[in-house]
Amino acid sequence: MLARTNCHVYRPVPLDYSSPMKLLRKLKPFDRRTGKLNVVIDTPKGCRNKYAFDFDVNGYVLKTVLPKGILFPFDFGSIPGTIAQDGDPLDALILMDEPAFCGCLVHSRLLGVIEATQKEKDGKAERNDRLIAVAAESHTHSAIKSITDLDPILLREIENFFISYNQVRGKKFKPLGRYGPKRAKRLVEKQRAR
């Protein structure tokens, strides 16, 4: 957050976001100043370990370990200030030049969403849409403005990752459709924590 001084120079105002829990609970989904999507990284690109923030212990916990050969293709994170159908913050896959780290806040641009259902082991089905974004500071992916700009092979690989990731956990992930940034933004706004 920036504060205006008498000489019209903006200076940083210290915010107490000393822990990822505060980031996830206090931040809004979109940065007020830039309009960029706020994403707190849970699991870095290239990792087999799936981490998730646990509000009860106020820290990241190991949620699962993927089998050899299955890695997160890009950084995976949570959008603060949102609540998905499963009770957790909305998830986003972030295209970035290099992997980040758990708890890193990444300002991003929404590219779109893969709308999907996920069937649990007990047969209960719920929506589990996957937002796709690009880090605002990315050089490699800076020209990508929409999910339709992604190579179709890469997009299929991303969908197949989520299908495989859920399959090894005894769940079924079924993509329903791919949509651009406007629909993705509406989804984030609809899932804002009340």
Secondary structure, 3 states (H helix, E strand, C coil): CEEECCCCCEEECCCCCCCHHHHHHHCCCECCCCCCEEEEEEECCCCCEEEEEECCCCEEEEEEECCCCCCCCCEEEECCCECCCCCCCCEEEEECCCCCCCCCEEEEEEEEEEEEEEECCCCCEEECCEEEEEECCCCCCCCCCCHHHCCHHHHHHHHHHHHHHHHCCCCEEEEEEEECHHHHHHHHHHCECC
